[in-house]
């Protein structure tokens, strides 16, 4: 395979990956299981028919829009007089944490907060950063091929 053909293949694979989902506004599920029990488990197909989907550019202050991402917060609320209660909140966020997920221990609740950066990624299961991973794998493969071909 000629070098030019390999470059054309790489560009034709990488370009759509890089350009997809590049809009400024991100859409997230927005709910709280305290008032919507469907927010607890979102394994049902077409969940956006049950759980509201919001455009973060409309729900966040205008100066925060460029930092928008989706967030899922799982809280275990500790009651001294009854069993703990699990509450899930899904919404837009704008203050990023250095890790995709982190835990917090407080006197009255335990908390796991996860952030993600694609449309509707704050559902129960998501493939966070799948496009970025695919892009990195392709770039690594191309680099390895070029290095290997140069050593032969």
MARSE-452532 format. One record per residue (C-alpha): y negated, z, x; residue in three letters. Coordinates in nm, 3 decimals, padded with zeros to 5 digits. Example, Ala and Ser with C-alpha at 12.3 -4.5 7.8 and 13.67 -1.06 7.14 Angstrom:
# residues 2
((00.450 00.780 01.230) 'ALA'),
((00.106 00.714 01.367) 'SER'),
***
This chain:
# residues 152
((00.000 00.000 00.000) 'UNK'),
((-00.336 -00.098 00.147) 'UNK'),
((-00.605 00.165 00.203) 'UNK'),
((-00.834 -00.004 -00.050) 'UNK'),
((-00.566 00.005 -00.322) 'UNK'),
((-00.500 00.373 -00.260) 'UNK'),
((-00.871 00.450 -00.286) 'UNK'),
((-00.894 00.254 -00.613) 'UNK'),
((-00.599 00.447 -00.758) 'UNK'),
((-00.747 00.779 -00.649) 'UNK'),
((-01.086 00.692 -00.798) 'UNK'),
((-00.932 00.572 -01.125) 'UNK'),
((-00.740 00.901 -01.158) 'UNK'),
((-01.008 01.141 -01.036) 'UNK'),
((-01.311 00.992 -01.210) 'UNK'),
((-01.196 01.060 -01.569) 'UNK'),
((-01.093 01.413 -01.471) 'UNK'),
((-01.428 01.485 -01.312) 'UNK'),
((-01.632 01.334 -01.595) 'UNK'),
((-01.443 01.486 -01.885) 'UNK'),
((-01.592 01.793 -02.049) 'UNK'),
((-01.916 01.774 -01.852) 'UNK'),
((-02.155 01.841 -02.137) 'UNK'),
((-02.393 02.134 -02.103) 'UNK'),
((-02.295 02.302 -02.429) 'UNK'),
((-01.964 02.484 -02.447) 'UNK'),
((-01.786 02.570 -02.770) 'UNK'),
((-01.605 02.901 -02.809) 'UNK'),
((-01.415 03.086 -03.076) 'UNK'),
((-01.626 03.368 -03.216) 'UNK'),
((-01.461 03.655 -03.397) 'UNK'),
((-01.389 04.026 -03.392) 'UNK'),
((-01.054 04.160 -03.511) 'UNK'),
((-01.235 04.459 -03.662) 'UNK'),
((-01.345 04.231 -03.946) 'UNK'),
((-01.112 03.929 -03.906) 'UNK'),
((-00.744 04.005 -03.838) 'UNK'),
((-00.676 03.639 -03.749) 'UNK'),
((-00.870 03.705 -03.428) 'UNK'),
((-00.581 03.919 -03.296) 'UNK'),
((-00.328 03.638 -03.252) 'UNK'),
((-00.438 03.280 -03.238) 'UNK'),
((-00.109 03.094 -03.204) 'UNK'),
((-00.148 02.907 -03.533) 'UNK'),
((-00.224 02.534 -03.501) 'UNK'),
((-00.575 02.434 -03.611) 'UNK'),
((-00.705 02.784 -03.554) 'UNK'),
((-01.062 02.652 -03.571) 'UNK'),
((-01.010 02.614 -03.948) 'UNK'),
((-00.966 02.993 -03.970) 'UNK'),
((-01.174 03.128 -03.682) 'UNK'),
((-01.537 03.017 -03.647) 'UNK'),
((-01.622 02.793 -03.354) 'UNK'),
((-01.974 02.824 -03.216) 'UNK'),
((-02.178 02.606 -02.987) 'UNK'),
((-02.301 02.853 -02.727) 'UNK'),
((-02.625 02.661 -02.685) 'UNK'),
((-02.713 02.767 -03.042) 'UNK'),
((-02.605 03.131 -03.015) 'UNK'),
((-02.740 03.232 -02.673) 'UNK'),
((-03.103 03.269 -02.571) 'UNK'),
((-03.232 02.932 -02.446) 'UNK'),
((-03.277 03.055 -02.088) 'UNK'),
((-02.907 03.159 -02.076) 'UNK'),
((-02.754 02.830 -02.206) 'UNK'),
((-02.690 02.682 -01.863) 'UNK'),
((-02.477 02.986 -01.770) 'UNK'),
((-02.267 02.983 -02.090) 'UNK'),
((-01.891 03.032 -02.090) 'UNK'),
((-01.629 03.169 -02.329) 'UNK'),
((-01.512 03.528 -02.320) 'UNK'),
((-01.221 03.722 -02.467) 'UNK'),
((-01.237 04.101 -02.470) 'UNK'),
((-00.928 04.306 -02.551) 'UNK'),
((-01.003 04.671 -02.618) 'UNK'),
((-00.766 04.956 -02.685) 'UNK'),
((-00.974 05.214 -02.865) 'UNK'),
((-00.845 05.564 -02.806) 'UNK'),
((-00.874 05.797 -03.106) 'UNK'),
((-00.802 06.164 -03.049) 'UNK'),
((-00.678 06.212 -03.404) 'UNK'),
((-00.475 05.890 -03.463) 'UNK'),
((-00.290 05.613 -03.282) 'UNK'),
((-00.489 05.379 -03.056) 'UNK'),
((-00.636 05.067 -03.213) 'UNK'),
((-00.635 04.725 -03.045) 'UNK'),
((-00.943 04.516 -03.106) 'UNK'),
((-01.011 04.164 -02.978) 'UNK'),
((-01.351 04.001 -02.956) 'UNK'),
((-01.399 03.633 -02.874) 'UNK'),
((-01.746 03.500 -02.809) 'UNK'),
((-01.987 03.324 -02.572) 'UNK'),
((-02.102 03.494 -02.256) 'UNK'),
((-02.358 03.425 -01.984) 'UNK'),
((-02.326 03.695 -01.717) 'UNK'),
((-02.027 03.588 -01.507) 'UNK'),
((-01.798 03.828 -01.329) 'UNK'),
((-01.660 03.748 -00.984) 'UNK'),
((-01.304 03.746 -01.127) 'UNK'),
((-01.176 03.549 -01.426) 'UNK'),
((-01.032 03.870 -01.572) 'UNK'),
((-01.106 04.234 -01.502) 'UNK'),
((-01.017 04.572 -01.650) 'UNK'),
((-01.234 04.871 -01.732) 'UNK'),
((-01.127 05.227 -01.809) 'UNK'),
((-01.362 05.435 -02.020) 'UNK'),
((-01.320 05.775 -02.179) 'UNK'),
((-01.280 05.631 -02.529) 'UNK'),
((-01.130 05.286 -02.465) 'UNK'),
((-00.945 05.059 -02.223) 'UNK'),
((-01.079 04.709 -02.183) 'UNK'),
((-00.968 04.374 -02.040) 'UNK'),
((-01.235 04.106 -02.023) 'UNK'),
((-01.151 03.743 -01.943) 'UNK'),
((-01.392 03.456 -01.900) 'UNK'),
((-01.316 03.083 -01.908) 'UNK'),
((-01.518 02.768 -01.881) 'UNK'),
((-01.381 02.501 -02.118) 'UNK'),
((-01.424 02.434 -02.488) 'UNK'),
((-01.224 02.678 -02.704) 'UNK'),
((-01.059 02.830 -02.397) 'UNK'),
((-01.090 03.185 -02.532) 'UNK'),
((-00.791 03.143 -02.763) 'UNK'),
((-00.480 03.359 -02.712) 'UNK'),
((-00.328 03.122 -02.460) 'UNK'),
((-00.527 02.891 -02.242) 'UNK'),
((-00.483 02.690 -01.928) 'UNK'),
((-00.790 02.807 -01.746) 'UNK'),
((-00.931 02.564 -01.497) 'UNK'),
((-00.641 02.320 -01.545) 'UNK'),
((-00.863 02.020 -01.474) 'UNK'),
((-00.996 02.175 -01.156) 'UNK'),
((-00.643 02.254 -01.040) 'UNK'),
((-00.529 01.898 -01.110) 'UNK'),
((-00.829 01.759 -00.927) 'UNK'),
((-00.766 01.981 -00.624) 'UNK'),
((-00.396 01.884 -00.618) 'UNK'),
((-00.482 01.514 -00.625) 'UNK'),
((-00.741 01.555 -00.350) 'UNK'),
((-00.491 01.748 -00.137) 'UNK'),
((-00.228 01.480 -00.191) 'UNK'),
((-00.467 01.202 -00.092) 'UNK'),
((-00.575 01.393 00.219) 'UNK'),
((-00.211 01.456 00.315) 'UNK'),
((-00.125 01.088 00.263) 'UNK'),
((-00.417 00.972 00.477) 'UNK'),
((-00.328 01.224 00.750) 'UNK'),
((00.037 01.128 00.738) 'UNK'),
((-00.040 00.754 00.745) 'UNK'),
((-00.275 00.807 01.039) 'UNK'),
((-00.001 00.982 01.240) 'UNK'),
((00.263 00.714 01.183) 'UNK'),
***
